[in-house]
Amino acid sequence: MNLHNAIFLFFAGALGGGINAVAGGGSFVAFPALLFTGVPPIPANATNTLALWVGTTVSGGAYSQKLNIGRRVMMPLVLTSILGGLAGAFLLIKTPAQTFLRVLPWLMLGATLLFAFGKHLTGRISAGISHDATTAAITGASLFELLVAVYGGYFGGGIGIMNLAMLAALGMTDIHAMNKLKVILGGVINGVATITFIITSAIVWPQAIAMTAGSLLGGYSSAHFAQRLPQAWVKSFVILVGTAMTIYFFIRGYR
């Protein structure tokens, strides 16, 4: 990797980390940047997962909200995140590169539509995930999170959008509190996926170091800025990022 590529990946990581901290979808910048510098699709995805995982996890410290979610609710979500993240990571390793590129746009399309319309679709059956949530609500949230985690382990891009969609569909309305919980769950999913990618030698380390450094800078600084924005702006930004990612991967996978 030459110096120009290192600088390019640093700034791509910073922008990707910033987008993830605000709403999710930073891989729309980071993943194509790795492809542009000559990294093959599967290693690019593994490297992207590591870099943005570090930046997004650090950004969680900038969200000061105390989550009003008890252990009875949190533990099933964390456990399903671990199991799904491992399953998705192993699935990625076994997937041919061309198949991987063809599946991505459909996953992103579903995630974007779910975030935009999820609360309307669930309507009256949404019970929320508060301390007094019913067993049925917790079970539904856990199953949903398992699917999100498998997706996240398979491809980290857009996992923030999918987790926000899950939280919106289950009754959460404070976008900044949602971002805090999104960072926690996404950190678990991408964390176990990253460990899997390291063990299987799927990560390209020079590129990973450059991009991770940028992701750390962009993730933490942007999380502070995001909390000053009106919630409607942040929600609209999520939808715009998801739409852009969907269009890009349709073009990439089917050209």
C-alpha positions in Angstrom: 0.0 0.0 0.0 1.5 3.4 -1.0 1.2 6.7 0.9 -1.6 8.1 -1.3 -3.8 5.0 -0.6 -3.0 5.3 3.1 -4.1 8.9 3.2 -7.2 8.2 1.1 -8.2 5.3 3.4 -7.6 7.4 6.5 -10.1 10.1 5.3 -12.5 7.4 4.1 -12.4 5.9 7.5 -13.0 9.2 9.2 -16.0 10.0 7.0 -17.3 6.4 7.5 -16.9 6.6 11.2 -18.6 9.9 11.3 -21.6 8.7 9.3 -21.9 5.6 11.6 -21.8 7.8 14.7 -24.6 10.0 13.4 -26.9 7.4 12.0 -25.3 4.3 10.4 -24.2 3.5 6.9 -20.6 4.5 7.0 -19.6 1.5 4.9 -21.1 3.2 1.9 -17.9 5.3 2.0 -15.4 2.9 3.6 -16.2 -0.4 1.8 -16.0 1.1 -1.8 -12.8 3.0 -0.8 -11.2 -0.4 0.0 -12.4 -1.8 -3.3 -11.0 1.3 -5.1 -7.6 0.7 -3.7 -7.5 -2.9 -5.0 -8.7 -4.9 -2.0 -10.9 -7.9 -3.1 -14.5 -7.9 -1.9 -14.3 -10.4 0.9 -11.1 -9.1 2.5 -12.4 -5.5 2.0 -15.6 -6.3 3.9 -13.6 -7.9 6.8 -11.2 -5.0 6.9 -14.1 -2.5 6.8 -15.8 -4.3 9.6 -12.7 -4.0 11.9 -12.1 -0.3 11.1 -15.6 0.9 11.5 -16.3 -1.3 14.5 -13.5 0.4 16.4 -14.6 3.9 15.4 -18.3 3.3 16.2 -17.6 1.7 19.5 -15.5 4.7 20.6 -18.3 7.0 19.5 -20.6 5.4 22.0 -18.8 7.2 24.8 -20.0 10.5 23.4 -23.7 9.6 24.0 -24.4 10.6 27.5 -28.0 9.2 27.7 -28.7 6.6 30.3 -30.6 3.8 28.8 -33.7 2.8 30.7 -33.4 -0.8 29.7 -33.1 -3.6 32.3 -31.0 -6.7 32.3 -34.1 -8.8 31.5 -34.4 -7.1 28.1 -30.7 -6.3 27.5 -29.3 -9.8 28.0 -31.3 -11.6 25.3 -30.4 -8.8 22.8 -26.7 -9.2 23.6 -26.8 -13.0 23.4 -28.6 -13.1 20.1 -26.1 -10.4 18.8 -23.2 -12.7 19.7 -24.7 -15.8 18.1 -25.9 -14.0 15.0 -22.6 -12.1 14.5 -20.6 -15.4 14.6 -23.0 -17.1 12.2 -22.9 -14.2 9.7 -19.1 -14.0 9.8 -18.7 -17.7 9.0 -21.3 -17.3 6.3 -19.3 -14.5 4.7 -16.1 -16.5 4.7 -17.8 -19.3 2.8 -19.6 -17.0 0.3 -18.2 -16.5 -3.3 -17.3 -12.8 -3.9 -19.9 -12.4 -6.8 -22.7 -13.9 -4.8 -21.8 -11.5 -1.9 -22.1 -8.5 -4.2 -25.4 -9.6 -5.6 -27.0 -10.2 -2.2 -26.0 -6.8 -0.6 -28.4 -4.4 -2.4 -31.4 -6.5 -1.5 -30.4 -6.5 2.1 -29.8 -2.8 2.1 -33.1 -2.1 0.3 -35.0 -4.0 3.0 -33.2 -2.2 5.8 -33.9 1.2 4.4 -37.6 0.5 3.9 -37.9 -1.0 7.4 -36.4 2.1 9.0 -38.5 4.5 7.0 -41.8 2.6 7.5 -41.2 0.2 10.3 -43.2 2.0 13.0 -46.2 2.3 10.6 -46.1 -1.4 9.8 -46.0 -2.5 13.4 -48.6 0.1 14.5 -50.7 -1.2 17.4 -48.7 -4.3 18.1 -45.6 -2.4 19.1 -45.1 -2.9 22.8 -41.7 -1.2 23.3 -38.7 -2.6 25.1 -38.9 -0.9 28.5 -38.5 -2.5 32.0 -42.1 -3.8 31.9 -42.0 -5.2 28.4 -43.9 -8.5 27.9 -42.1 -11.8 27.3 -43.6 -11.8 23.8 -42.1 -8.3 23.1 -38.7 -9.4 24.3 -38.8 -12.6 22.3 -39.8 -10.7 19.2 -37.1 -8.2 19.7 -34.5 -10.9 20.2 -35.5 -12.8 17.1 -35.3 -9.6 15.1 -31.9 -8.8 16.6 -30.7 -12.3 15.7 -31.5 -11.6 12.0 -29.8 -8.2 12.3 -26.8 -9.9 13.8 -26.5 -12.5 11.1 -26.7 -9.7 8.5 -24.1 -7.6 10.5 -21.7 -10.5 10.7 -22.1 -11.1 7.0 -21.8 -7.5 6.0 -21.2 -4.7 8.5 -22.5 -2.0 6.2 -25.9 -0.7 7.2 -26.1 -2.6 10.5 -26.7 0.7 12.2 -29.7 1.3 10.0 -31.1 -2.2 10.6 -30.7 -1.8 14.4 -32.4 1.6 14.3 -35.1 0.0 12.2 -35.6 -2.7 14.8 -35.7 -0.2 17.7 -38.1 2.1 15.9 -40.4 -0.8 15.0 -40.4 -1.8 18.7 -41.5 1.6 20.0 -38.4 3.7 20.7 -38.7 7.3 19.7 -35.7 9.2 21.0 -33.2 9.0 18.1 -30.2 9.8 20.4 -31.1 7.1 22.9 -31.6 4.7 20.0 -28.1 5.6 18.7 -26.6 4.7 22.1 -28.3 1.3 22.1 -27.4 0.9 18.4 -23.7 1.4 19.2 -23.8 -1.2 22.0 -25.5 -3.9 19.9 -23.5 -3.1 16.8 -20.3 -3.2 18.8 -21.1 -6.7 20.0 -22.1 -8.0 16.5 -19.1 -6.5 14.7 -16.8 -7.3 17.6 -17.4 -11.1 17.4 -17.3 -10.9 13.6 -14.0 -9.0 13.7 -12.5 -11.7 16.0 -13.6 -14.3 13.5 -12.0 -12.4 10.6 -8.7 -12.0 12.5 -8.6 -15.8 13.4 -9.3 -16.7 9.7 -6.7 -14.1 8.4 -9.4 -12.3 6.3 -8.2 -8.8 7.2 -5.7 -6.8 5.1 -3.7 -5.1 7.9 -1.9 -2.1 6.4 -5.3 -0.9 5.0 -7.0 -1.7 8.3 -4.6 0.4 10.3 -5.0 3.5 8.1 -8.8 3.2 8.0 -9.1 2.5 11.7 -7.1 5.6 12.6 -9.5 7.7 10.6 -12.6 5.9 11.9 -11.5 6.7 15.5 -11.2 10.4 14.7 -14.4 10.7 12.7 -16.5 8.5 15.0 -15.9 10.3 18.3 -16.0 13.8 17.0 -19.2 13.3 14.9 -21.1 11.7 17.8 -20.8 14.9 19.8 -22.0 16.9 16.8 -24.9 14.6 16.1 -26.5 15.2 19.5 -27.0 18.9 18.6 -29.0 18.1 15.5 -32.8 18.0 15.5 -34.0 14.3 15.6 -36.0 14.7 12.3 -32.7 15.7 10.5 -30.9 12.7 11.8 -33.7 10.3 10.8 -33.8 11.8 7.3 -30.1 11.4 7.0 -30.4 7.7 7.9 -32.9 7.2 5.0 -30.8 9.2 2.6 -27.7 7.1 3.4 -29.6 3.9 3.1 -31.0 4.8 -0.2 -27.6 5.8 -1.5 -26.0 2.5 -0.3 -28.8 0.5 -2.0 -28.4 2.2 -5.4 -24.6 1.9 -5.2 -24.7 -1.9 -4.5 -27.3 -2.6 -7.1 -25.1 -0.9 -9.7 -22.0 -2.7 -8.4 -23.6 -6.1 -8.1 -25.5 -6.2 -11.4 -23.5 -4.2 -13.9 
